[in-house]
Amino acid sequence: MAKLVTSVDQVIQNIIDYPNFIETSPELKDRLAMHRAWYAYKVEDHWHFGNSKIIGYAGLSPEAYLSEGHDGRQTEATLQKWFMEIGPEDPLYDELWDKLSEFLDGYGKNPSKLARINLPLSELQIEAGGNTDALCNLIVEVSKGLAPEQIKAVRRRLKALL
């Protein structure tokens, strides 16, 4: 079975390589509208996208993906170390939804209505002044040392503040 990614650099490379990965298989292209967890990364002025079940594995081949069972829950848990879902309140949400739609339209597909888009923590722009950016960065850095269940608890508490 394929191994999970171990660094954000692996994930970013997988996102950039994603179109080449799916290009080799009509079956992979047919599944595009079913994916719910999308990850985005911007290179210069171009957004790249990949779904969690593929980009969350290191060295995965299209054949291995199609022949082995892959668990999105495992990749999602791994990817949450470096990425965060953005919601409709985020200033980038509409742009990213449009870009994801354009990307999938190139394959004759539309995003699932339940699709989620995630961005690297390093790409998230905090729209606040003063020392808020530094405080938010500190919280993120401290959170990197937490166990997955602790990170989930922190997320729940932060969401409750909104």
ChimeraX attribute file (.defattr): number of C-alpha atoms within 10 A of each C-alpha:
attribute: neighborCount
match mode: 1-to-1
recipient: residues
	/A:1	11
	/A:2	15
	/A:3	11
	/A:4	20
	/A:5	19
	/A:6	13
	/A:7	14
	/A:8	16
	/A:9	11
	/A:10	17
	/A:11	26
	/A:12	22
	/A:13	13
	/A:14	26
	/A:15	26
	/A:16	20
	/A:17	15
	/A:18	17
	/A:19	15
	/A:20	11
	/A:21	19
	/A:22	19
	/A:23	13
	/A:24	13
	/A:25	13
	/A:26	10
	/A:27	12
	/A:28	15
	/A:29	17
	/A:30	13
	/A:31	11
	/A:32	19
	/A:33	17
	/A:34	14
	/A:35	18
	/A:36	18
	/A:37	18
	/A:38	20
	/A:39	25
	/A:40	22
	/A:41	19
	/A:42	15
	/A:43	10
	/A:44	6
	/A:45	6
	/A:46	9
	/A:47	16
	/A:48	21
	/A:49	27
	/A:50	28
	/A:51	24
	/A:52	26
	/A:53	20
	/A:54	24
	/A:55	28
	/A:56	32
	/A:57	24
	/A:58	17
	/A:59	15
	/A:60	18
	/A:61	15
	/A:62	16
	/A:63	11
	/A:64	13
	/A:65	16
	/A:66	12
	/A:67	10
	/A:68	10
	/A:69	10
	/A:70	17
	/A:71	12
	/A:72	17
	/A:73	11
	/A:74	14
	/A:75	20
	/A:76	17
	/A:77	14
	/A:78	20
	/A:79	24
	/A:80	17
	/A:81	20
	/A:82	17
	/A:83	21
	/A:84	17
	/A:85	17
	/A:86	16
	/A:87	13
	/A:88	9
	/A:89	8
	/A:90	14
	/A:91	14
	/A:92	14
	/A:93	17
	/A:94	13
	/A:95	12
	/A:96	19
	/A:97	16
	/A:98	12
	/A:99	17
	/A:100	22
	/A:101	16
	/A:102	15
	/A:103	18
	/A:104	17
	/A:105	13
	/A:106	9
	/A:107	14
	/A:108	13
	/A:109	17
	/A:110	16
	/A:111	21
	/A:112	14
	/A:113	10
	/A:114	9
	/A:115	15
	/A:116	18
	/A:117	21
	/A:118	25
	/A:119	21
	/A:120	20
	/A:121	15
	/A:122	11
	/A:123	12
	/A:124	16
	/A:125	11
	/A:126	12
	/A:127	9
	/A:128	9
	/A:129	8
	/A:130	7
	/A:131	9
	/A:132	12
	/A:133	14
	/A:134	11
	/A:135	11
	/A:136	13
	/A:137	15
	/A:138	11
	/A:139	12
	/A:140	16
	/A:141	11
	/A:142	10
	/A:143	15
	/A:144	12
	/A:145	11
	/A:146	13
	/A:147	11
	/A:148	15
	/A:149	10
	/A:150	12
	/A:151	17
	/A:152	14
	/A:153	12
	/A:154	15
	/A:155	12
	/A:156	11
	/A:157	11
	/A:158	10
	/A:159	9
	/A:160	8
	/A:161	7
	/A:162	5
